[in-house]
Amino acid sequence: MKRLFLWLPLAVFVAFIVTVAIGLRKPADSPIRSRMIGKPMPDFALEAAVPGHPPLSAANLRSGKPRLVNVFASWCVPCKAEAPQLMALRHRGIPIDGVAIRDRSEDVARFLADWGDPFERIGADPASRVQFALGSSGVPETFVVDGKGVIRHQHIGDIRPEHVPEILAAYEAAK
Amino acid sequence: MSPVPSMRGAKRRSNPASGLGAAGLLRFARNDGVALLAAIFLAAPAFAQSALPPARYAYAQIEDPRLEAEARALMETLRCLVCQGQSIADSDADMAGDMRALVRERIAAGETPEAIRAWLVDRYGAWVSYRPPVEPLTWPLWAAPVLLVALGLFLARGRFRRKAR
């Protein structure tokens, strides 16, 4: 028994090394889920990000019909990758509003011209305030908001073709 | 850490130097320092970052030093959301800058640091704070030092006894 006890410090040490080695090989980079799901959209009123699209406020999201809110930026590469999927959702008749993070009007206009424009309203969020209020931790992210303005679903990262059914299901569930 | 884009997948996608490794970089530098410099400057535009100038309080202090000290102390215990593992006080990511601006504006407006922390925890979970709350999940964390000291005292006591005999 005492012999076994002598090995304990070494065992603890080895366990420590193994934990650190695993942590080094696979650094923790976990997506941060918003805690706002199931809660009403925080109050905000953003100015229009580009001419030609109306501005976005929390009141616009209590429209009686579910909507998607896409948090994006013209400087964000994965946002370009998800553009075709957003267009496809738009063509299915799903209304999509945009929140442009830390962006300039001319850059947003160019982004929409280059990669397609699925948006109804686009609000400019120059200091990420609405992003923080939503519990969003990066771009792109997409929220499903029901007709009463309650956040129902959060999609973190770009919407790839394989994610579209999940978004559609969340949208149907929000009806 | 140099400016990190607040963009998903950026770590993997937009840093051309990352595949080189330290040894490769050294060899590279010995071969041609100019090429290295060129690589560094060419790499800069690949970092996807906003063209918008940083928010007012991202890099500027609050005028009142007492309030700035309060804001600073809070910023050091809030985690950057895109460069996980750094506090927002340490990070140069755009998003960390916006978080600092948020903290400073709210402190300047008279909000208490703990109220701001609670506001962020409501949105991101306790994860965003570097100060773990005392709750059932973290009890082992808080109890461990006490238990280890107690164990140490117990072992020391055994030793002293044996010597005294």
Interface residues (C-beta under 8 A of the other chain):
Chain A: P27 A28 D29 S30 I32 R33 S34 R35 M36 A73 W75 C76 V77 P78 I101 R102 D103 R104 D107 P126 A127 S128 R129 F132 A133 L134 G135 S137 G138 V139 P140 I156 G157 D158
Chain B: P5 S6 M7 R8 G9 A10 K11 R13 S14 A48 Q49 S50 A51 L52 A55 L81 V82 Q84 G85 D94 M95 D98 M99 A101 L102 L120 D122 R123 Y124 G125 W127 V128
